[in-house]
Amino acid sequence: MTGPVPPVDPARVHALVVGIETYEAGDAWRLPGPARDAVRFWRLLRDAGVPEPQVRLHLAPLPPYDPQVPHGPADHATLRRVLVRELSAAQGDMLWVWWGGHGVLDRAGRLRLFCADAGVADKVGIDLDSALTRYTSDAVPGLREQMWIVDACETFEEDLAFQEALPADALPVGRPDLVHRQTVLRAAGRGRAAANDPVRATGLFSDVLLGLLADRRAVLPAPPDPEELFPAVRARIAALREEGRTLQHPEIRLQNPDRTETLPPAVPPAAPQSLTALQRAVEAMLAYPLMGDPEERQTVLTALNPRVTAVLRRHSKARTDVVNILGGLARRNPEALWDLFDAVVSVDDDPGLKAELAAALAALAPLSARRLDRQ
């Protein structure tokens, strides 16, 4: 057990807080929630006494949301400069990093966090793994206690079928040292999407974690004991999975001079390759928060031809209902699966969820995969 760290002087705390809801890639990348979650976290640190200049808040909010707090832009050049030049040299003991927005696992298995100026042809972002390495090296002489919190998808780059490969852009790193203690909380888990609630405009993981941190505000700005906090996070996300609202499995990595350890999720997620085509399609559908609501499921079904939906068996439980819907369409009218796809993404156009649903439906109904050209 690591145990809690001793109290820290708020004047010796620094933070980078990022929330990106809008991207140059356009409306398909809109993500209501991360900017609002970032401001909630910013307020927790400010209420804990961390001086405002030391909490670097960088946002790209969707209108009409107005954070009404001082913040900087969230473009790639700005965020890279903060990480490489500003924070690295900060005089202090404690670092908090909060990042909410779109992400992807690149072909090397590294988590890339897209910046606000990421476009279709140039998906610029921060290489999280290189940032973590930099901040446990002699390139960062201070900030020996660190807590990194990342609410972003970890969908595989290969599954998103990008026309252009992600550009290489690792941060410079120094020589490894044995003085930093780093805790990293990641929302999704390898190959998984991080669910977002577009109605409440919050990330499910962010909302859970912000609630838990608020409950532990007495210890802030020092971090709570990670091995006490993570089981609470894991339990609440597990409850959301049971409700059919997400498939994510948060992970935590602990690194200090004595050890480096990644604590596994409570139930290891099955590799996508091990799922049958129907199972994968069901999981892809249930990743959408709207599918957990029977009224929203019915709204989606009403967009299909009544002759097709009239013969489908329905059920009050979300998973059973989705199994019946997908199985019935695949057997009777595979082309209607793509009408279902259109109906779902018209309500929630999260690009990560959309790409996985398209790939899953193509596997379930290969003869209809030609409809993928609309992606």
Residue pairs with C-beta under 8 A, 6 or more apart in sequence:
1 225
1 227
2 181
2 225
2 226
2 227
2 254
2 256
3 225
4 219
4 222
4 223
4 224
4 225
4 228
5 145
5 181
5 222
5 223
6 222
7 219
7 222
8 93
8 94
8 145
8 221
8 222
9 93
10 48
10 49
10 50
10 51
10 221
11 49
11 51
11 54
12 91
12 92
12 93
12 94
13 45
13 50
13 54
13 92
13 93
13 94
13 95
13 96
13 221
14 54
14 55
14 56
14 87
14 90
14 92
14 94
14 95
14 96
14 143
15 42
15 45
15 50
15 54
15 55
15 56
15 95
15 96
15 97
15 98
16 56
16 58
16 79
16 82
16 83
16 87
16 95
16 96
16 97
16 98
16 99
17 38
17 41
17 42
17 45
17 55
17 56
17 57
17 58
17 96
17 97
17 98
18 34
18 38
18 58
18 59
18 74
18 79
18 98
18 99
18 100
18 101
18 113
19 34
19 35
19 36
19 37
19 38
19 39
19 58
19 59
19 60
19 61
19 74
19 98
19 100
19 101
20 31
20 34
20 35
20 59
20 60
20 74
20 100
20 101
20 102
20 114
20 115
20 116
21 30
21 31
21 32
21 33
21 34
21 35
21 59
21 60
21 61
21 62
21 65
21 101
22 29
22 30
22 31
22 60
22 61
22 62
22 116
23 29
23 30
23 31
23 60
23 102
23 114
23 116
23 117
23 118
23 119
24 116
24 117
24 118
24 119
25 118
25 119
25 120
25 123
26 120
27 349
28 349
28 351
28 354
29 102
29 118
29 351
30 62
30 349
31 62
31 101
31 102
31 196
31 350
32 62
32 65
32 196
32 198
32 201
33 100
33 196
33 197
33 198
33 200
33 201
33 202
33 203
33 206
34 100
34 101
34 151
34 203
34 206
35 59
35 60
35 61
35 62
35 65
35 67
35 100
36 61
36 65
36 67
36 201
36 202
37 98
37 100
37 151
37 202
37 203
37 206
37 207
37 210
38 57
38 59
38 98
38 100
39 57
39 59
39 67
39 69
40 206
40 210
41 98
41 149
41 210
41 213
42 55
42 57
42 69
44 210
44 213
44 214
44 217
44 220
45 55
45 96
45 220
45 221
46 52
46 55
47 217
47 220
48 217
48 220
48 221
49 221
50 221
52 70
54 90
54 92
56 72
56 82
56 86
56 87
57 69
57 70
57 71
57 72
58 71
58 72
58 73
58 74
58 78
58 79
58 82
59 67
59 71
59 72
59 73
59 74
60 73
60 74
60 116
61 67
65 201
72 78
73 116
74 101
74 115
74 116
75 115
75 116
75 117
76 115
76 116
76 117
76 118
76 124
76 125
76 126
76 169
79 115
79 126
80 126
80 169
80 171
83 126
83 131
83 134
83 171
84 134
84 171
84 172
87 95
87 140
87 143
88 134
88 135
88 139
88 140
89 141
90 142
90 143
91 142
92 142
92 143
93 142
93 143
93 144
93 145
94 143
94 145
94 146
94 147
94 221
94 222
94 223
95 135
95 143
95 145
95 146
95 147
96 146
96 147
96 149
96 221
96 223
97 146
97 147
97 148
97 149
97 150
98 149
99 113
99 128
99 148
99 149
99 150
99 151
99 152
100 150
100 151
100 152
100 203
100 206
101 113
101 114
101 151
101 152
102 113
102 114
102 118
102 152
102 153
102 351
102 352
103 111
103 112
103 113
103 114
103 125
103 128
103 150
103 152
103 153
103 154
103 188
103 194
104 111
104 112
104 114
104 153
104 154
104 155
104 156
104 157
104 160
104 166
104 352
105 111
105 112
105 154
105 155
105 156
105 157
105 190
105 191
106 112
106 157
106 166
107 157
107 158
107 165
107 166
109 190
110 127
110 128
110 129
110 130
111 127
111 128
111 129
111 150
111 152
111 154
111 186
112 123
112 125
112 126
112 127
112 128
112 166
113 125
113 126
113 128
113 150
113 152
114 123
114 124
114 125
115 124
115 125
115 126
117 124
118 124
118 125
120 163
121 163
121 164
122 164
122 167
123 162
123 164
123 166
123 167
124 167
124 169
125 166
125 169
126 169
126 171
127 169
127 170
127 171
128 150
129 170
130 170
130 171
130 173
131 171
132 148
132 182
132 184
133 171
133 173
134 140
134 171
134 172
134 173
134 174
135 143
135 146
135 180
135 182
136 176
136 177
136 180
136 182
136 255
137 173
137 174
137 175
137 176
137 177
138 174
138 175
138 176
138 177
139 172
139 173
139 174
140 174
140 180
143 180
144 179
144 180
144 181
145 180
145 181
145 222
145 223
146 180
146 181
146 182
146 183
147 183
147 185
147 223
147 226
148 182
148 183
148 184
148 185
149 185
149 209
150 184
150 185
150 186
150 187
151 187
151 194
151 203
151 205
151 206
151 209
152 186
152 187
152 188
152 194
153 188
153 192
153 193
153 194
153 352
154 186
154 188
154 189
154 190
154 191
154 192
154 193
154 194
155 188
155 191
155 192
155 193
155 352
155 355
155 356
156 191
157 165
157 166
159 191
159 272
159 355
159 356
159 359
160 351
160 352
160 355
161 355
161 359
161 375
178 257
179 257
180 255
180 256
181 255
181 256
181 257
182 253
182 254
182 255
182 256
183 223
183 226
183 252
183 253
183 254
183 255
184 252
184 253
184 255
185 209
185 226
185 230
185 233
185 250
185 251
185 252
186 250
186 251
186 252
186 253
187 194
187 203
187 205
187 206
187 248
187 250
188 194
188 205
188 248
188 249
188 250
189 248
189 249
189 250
189 251
189 265
189 269
190 251
190 269
191 269
191 271
191 272
192 247
192 248
192 249
192 269
193 247
193 248
193 287
193 350
193 352
193 353
193 356
194 203
194 204
194 205
194 246
194 248
194 352
195 203
195 204
195 205
195 240
195 245
195 246
195 247
195 248
195 287
195 289
196 202
196 203
196 204
196 289
196 350
197 203
197 204
197 207
197 289
198 289
198 348
198 350
200 207
204 237
204 240
204 245
204 246
204 248
204 289
205 233
205 237
205 248
205 250
208 233
208 236
208 237
208 240
209 233
212 224
212 229
212 232
212 233
212 236
213 220
213 224
216 224
216 229
223 229
226 252
226 254
227 254
227 263
230 250
230 252
230 263
233 250
234 250
234 265
234 266
235 266
237 246
237 248
237 249
237 250
238 266
238 267
240 246
241 247
241 248
243 292
243 318
244 286
244 291
244 292
244 318
244 319
245 289
245 292
246 287
246 289
247 269
247 283
247 286
247 287
249 265
249 266
249 267
249 268
249 269
250 265
251 262
251 263
251 264
251 265
252 262
252 263
253 260
253 261
253 262
253 263
254 260
254 261
254 262
254 263
255 261
272 280
275 283
277 360
277 363
277 364
278 323
278 326
278 327
278 330
278 364
280 360
280 363
280 364
281 326
281 357
281 360
281 361
281 363
281 364
282 319
282 322
282 323
282 326
283 360
284 353
284 356
284 357
284 359
284 360
284 361
285 291
285 322
285 326
285 344
285 357
286 292
286 318
286 319
286 322
287 353
287 356
287 357
288 344
288 347
288 348
288 350
288 353
288 357
289 348
290 296
290 297
290 300
290 344
290 347
290 348
291 297
291 300
291 318
291 322
291 344
292 318
294 316
294 318
294 321
296 347
297 318
297 321
297 322
299 347
300 340
300 343
300 344
300 347
301 309
301 312
301 325
301 340
301 343
302 309
303 339
303 342
303 343
303 346
304 336
304 339
304 340
304 343
305 336
305 339
308 329
308 332
308 333
308 336
308 339
311 328
311 332
312 324
312 325
312 328
312 329
313 324
313 328
314 321
314 324
314 325
315 321
315 324
325 340
326 337
326 340
326 364
329 336
329 337
329 340
330 337
330 364
330 365
334 364
334 365
334 367
334 368
335 365
335 368
335 371
337 361
337 364
337 365
337 368
338 361
338 368
338 371
340 361
341 357
341 358
341 361
341 371
344 357
345 354
345 357
354 375
355 375
358 372
358 375
361 368
362 368
362 369
362 372
